[in-house]
């Protein structure tokens, strides 16, 4: 990737987006006009002066933008406008921009490119960047790309592709400056001056021996403040944070966050330096992790291009809806068990959703707490029982307080003390159930080796719905009828 | 803050936590024993050899840890163990550790310190770090602290405190290396060597004129690869990304993410350099933002210490529960309107939660999409109508598909075609309502200048619950009875 120095935007991103949209609209009016005047044929349209001027102005605007800003604009445009802009972008910038857009939008852009264009876009990318894109490129294009690479680069792409998406190996890059420990800082400074430029996020140089085994790191800060006569070995940090390529990338990201790192070496089992992790990749990972948490909680399978077709959106959303439908159906059957009771006392039908709803809300509060504690590794040191006790306490108190309030309201509305008491009791029991399951569900999912965040919200709601209906209607049947 | 070089942990964090917990438990057994043997008095206990050995080992373990790791362990311990560990931490590290823990845990630690200890912990902190802690420290301690500072430091703390938590000014630090543009790189290198150490995250030096106005930045990378004879002015970047102290900090974080920045200057209206933003603060902010989104979606007011008392948890959670109770009550009243219909056809009571539940789930999917698009500034360029149309399309299709499936199941269960058709129609209408409100609620909240994420999930559920009951029971009353 050719590194682009970010410049202070003269206008905010929204302003620049608005300008592009404005130009696109002007463009459409011109096309419309040309079409109505009967000069809608491609050649004639291109001859149209105003049309051409518009395109030139748009292209000029796009050229002044950082690839990440172009990516942002592409994300914010509906498909037809998005492709108009995409075609105006200079082909040598295509690769950098493809790296910046979301997966969903990248798919729409690649679908619009022919093999030749894809090859041109990919040819200036680094091995790790190629590996990032490879999964979404046509298979024969990837094959052709690999042939153009030298042996080292090809090996690097293969290596990056051999790791799972969530492993350190898939996120590392290979742009590193390595030095020897038995030279002076002066020599290092002279060596750096011979390089045309340093890789982005170079806050430390990696010290390796003749076999490529990592001996330590030389922070640039130390290089700058120490006497140039000193040897690297005297100044370097001997025991830096390192990662293995098969480690969990998210744990690496947490280490970056915890220790305020900018870059770290990645070494293999033998201690040989094979790559580097940088903070920019880690920030993206942190962002993605928390986004997927939000998406999963809302029952979306993955990130969705906001202008995705109705059909694509359906596919992204159907799984959770179907699951929800099944759990709602189960809850419905639970109610069906008490048909007779509801016929005798129709107020039960109106009150039962309150019991179920509060249980779901409270259960989700508990589960969010627990999932978060698990994500931060704060669980699993025998704290489970203590947390269960606390959550049960919260549930009990909430049940007595809010159940009591609702019980009074029910008495006031329906004039029946016993109905009020049943309501209070049902709410308290359902909140206790919510607390219990709010702790047990994520803990059990984790024990089974599954992601405790994924689907736990749907499960707790299923339990508190069916459970709430059963508890309330059951108590009412026992004590009121 | 004294900078601590992060070292590669020999064991994972969990292992180290487990070791501390193990030592704490051993400790407790000794205390128990001592108590049972009647030597439970403080002085006698301290004389107990085993007890003392344990404490020494624990202290040794803690000393070897990075402040962030000690913070992690404090977060993961129940209150009594947490305070035992906290008292063992050397007082000169207290300040650094306080900066690393979450607000909720920080409160418990500060509550355990007397004024003298707080003063000792805070005295080595930088101005921006002091400002971070100030809100949670006792007022008279802050006053006393301010008196110990020199005029410049005091001014900086005041300045940092004068900004809102979500403004750039509250997050900037003041540790910067500034240089002049009319010197050679050689001079800069010599100047740096005279400094004992460089501030963390120094990836660029700030070039200022004699009035302190920012002229550009000199990336360290350029300093290292360019000929030392060159002037700073030839090599520096003239047009760097800068921020004003009153800008939104989250937008700054997005710029860091987008442009892969490590540090940026903060300038006042006149272009004068007043501070610096660094990636570590931005990462924390990104993490906090997405966490508060998750917490709000789940109906938690703020981050909660997992070992918070039941009482504290109640306070953190009651507001959303109360709101939920009110919306559930409204839905209950809607059902109450159709008492007569349910009495005649009790199947309605069992089926109505399905309609409401699916509407809520689908509405939450839509709202999450829209809120996300708004957070990324992808809305507001006349896309609203287009999105509404798409979401309505998704809702319509989902209604016909899943409503059709449920309609068939209802026919099979209850043997009534008309009940099945009413079910399908109600589900379709409620999904359309969910799509409509899923777009309108966040857009309206944003127009009113409110955070569209906050509470929109509760609102959509309220609408789809009450709306779903009304639509289903209304259709049934019209067509079936």
Interface residues (C-beta under 8 A of the other chain):
Chain A: X5 X6 X7 X8 X9 X13 X14 X17 X18 X21 X66 X68 X69 X72 X75 X76 X78 X189 X192 X193 X195 X196 X197 X198 X200 X201 X202 X203 X220 X221 X224 X225 X226 X227 X228 X237 X239 X240 X241 X242 X255 X256 X257 X258 X259 X260 X261 X262 X279 X280 X282 X283 X284 X286 X287 X290 X291 X293 X294 X295 X297 X298 X299 X300 X304 X306 X307 X308 X310 X313 X314 X317 X318 X320 X321 X322 X324 X325 X327 X328 X329 X331 X332 X333 X335 X336 X339 X342 X343 X346 X347 X348 X349 X350 X351 X352 X353 X354 X356 X357 X358 X361 X362 X364 X365 X367 X368 X369 X370 X372 X373 X376 X377 X378 X380 X381 X382 X383 X386 X387 X390 X393 X394 X397 X398 X402 X405 X406 X409 X457 X465 X469
Chain B: X5 X6 X7 X8 X9 X13 X14 X17 X18 X21 X66 X68 X69 X72 X75 X76 X78 X189 X192 X193 X195 X196 X197 X198 X200 X201 X202 X203 X220 X221 X224 X225 X226 X227 X228 X237 X239 X240 X241 X242 X255 X256 X257 X258 X259 X260 X261 X262 X279 X280 X282 X283 X284 X286 X287 X290 X291 X293 X294 X295 X297 X298 X299 X300 X304 X306 X307 X308 X309 X310 X313 X314 X317 X318 X320 X321 X322 X324 X325 X327 X328 X329 X331 X332 X333 X335 X336 X339 X342 X343 X346 X347 X348 X349 X350 X351 X352 X353 X354 X356 X357 X358 X361 X362 X364 X365 X367 X368 X369 X370 X372 X373 X376 X377 X378 X380 X381 X382 X383 X386 X387 X390 X393 X394 X397 X398 X402 X405 X406 X409 X457 X465 X469
